[in-house]
Amino acid sequence: MMNQNSTLAVDFAGVVLKNPVVLASGTCGFGQEYGKIFDIEKLGGLSLKGLTLHYRAGNDGIRIWETPSGIMNSVGLENPGVPHFAEHELPMLKDYHFAKIVNLGGHSVEDYVKAVEILNDYDFDILELNISCPNVKGGGMNFGVKTEIAREVVGKVRQICKHKLMIKLSPNAEDIVSLSQMCQAEGADAISLVNTFLAMAVDINKKKPVFDNGYAGLSGPAIKPIALRMVHQVCKAVSIPVMGLGGITTWEDAIEFIMAGATAVQVGTASFMKPDIALDIIDGMQEYMNRNKLRDLKEIRGIL
């Protein structure tokens, strides 16, 4: 029996989530795919497939490679572009009662700004700014690696963004704590971390890297202990809410991230193992709260 005084609901930067479990960007499309498999209304939210200003076909060659306790991906931000998304995909989510999080990437500050100006005219809950993209005008270095490079894009987007702004941080940053503090100083409403880790796979028969780009992003259970450490460090360093992610596959993992300071969590790679695994995590968290006579997740958040 559910304790009537126990709730999984959380206030995330002023956005009320019925529970703290969100599907991670790049793993759930625009929602319709998983909506055919399970009741996505039970989720706290969806972080939609990563967008760029213009259509992108994505990377050539192999895009997904399984590793021990994880996967590597080099999808290359394949997406229909912001205008198409806003006109054709976003309206299909209007009747769902969960947090709608739009994930936006870019390869120049100008691209980010133009995309945000378009998105300002549409209704959703949170803009998740992915600053892990290579800065073309900066010689290919990712915006999210150096704090001062990231500051320009975060500051300019914050000036014009009409939505709640959450910055998605790369674990490949030189100083994740400094980067998170900069995001808060520039006016971000929240932070999500971590994105995938830069990794490599080799085809020893072809005697070449598996991925055309050489390197790819590693996600899944293998990265969880490192992601958890980074979330703990960032939560200690900022006062804005944090959405933690990285290898969460069980309700116990989710509780660990809450205890490390996260207000909400994202589930990504685990959904490829079991499409409705997020519902198992939600149920497990609720049962944990009931057993421990917890009324609110605030009672255990950040206790480490």
Secondary structure as GFF3:
##gff-version 3
##sequence-region A 1 304
A	DSSP	beta_strand	10	12	.	.	.	ID=ss1
A	DSSP	beta_strand	15	17	.	.	.	ID=ss2
A	DSSP	beta_strand	21	23	.	.	.	ID=ss3
A	DSSP	alpha_helix	32	35	.	.	.	ID=ss4
A	DSSP	three_ten_helix	40	42	.	.	.	ID=ss5
A	DSSP	beta_strand	45	47	.	.	.	ID=ss6
A	DSSP	beta_strand	64	67	.	.	.	ID=ss7
A	DSSP	beta_strand	70	73	.	.	.	ID=ss8
A	DSSP	alpha_helix	82	84	.	.	.	ID=ss9
A	DSSP	pi_helix	85	89	.	.	.	ID=ss10
A	DSSP	three_ten_helix	90	93	.	.	.	ID=ss11
A	DSSP	beta_strand	99	104	.	.	.	ID=ss12
A	DSSP	alpha_helix	109	119	.	.	.	ID=ss13
A	DSSP	beta_strand	126	130	.	.	.	ID=ss14
A	DSSP	three_ten_helix	136	138	.	.	.	ID=ss15
A	DSSP	alpha_helix	147	160	.	.	.	ID=ss16
A	DSSP	beta_strand	164	168	.	.	.	ID=ss17
A	DSSP	alpha_helix	176	185	.	.	.	ID=ss18
A	DSSP	beta_strand	190	193	.	.	.	ID=ss19
A	DSSP	beta_strand	197	200	.	.	.	ID=ss20
A	DSSP	beta_strand	202	203	.	.	.	ID=ss21
A	DSSP	beta_strand	208	209	.	.	.	ID=ss22
A	DSSP	beta_strand	215	219	.	.	.	ID=ss23
A	DSSP	three_ten_helix	221	223	.	.	.	ID=ss24
A	DSSP	alpha_helix	224	237	.	.	.	ID=ss25
A	DSSP	beta_strand	242	245	.	.	.	ID=ss26
A	DSSP	alpha_helix	251	259	.	.	.	ID=ss27
A	DSSP	beta_strand	264	267	.	.	.	ID=ss28
A	DSSP	alpha_helix	270	273	.	.	.	ID=ss29
A	DSSP	alpha_helix	277	291	.	.	.	ID=ss30
A	DSSP	three_ten_helix	297	299	.	.	.	ID=ss31
###
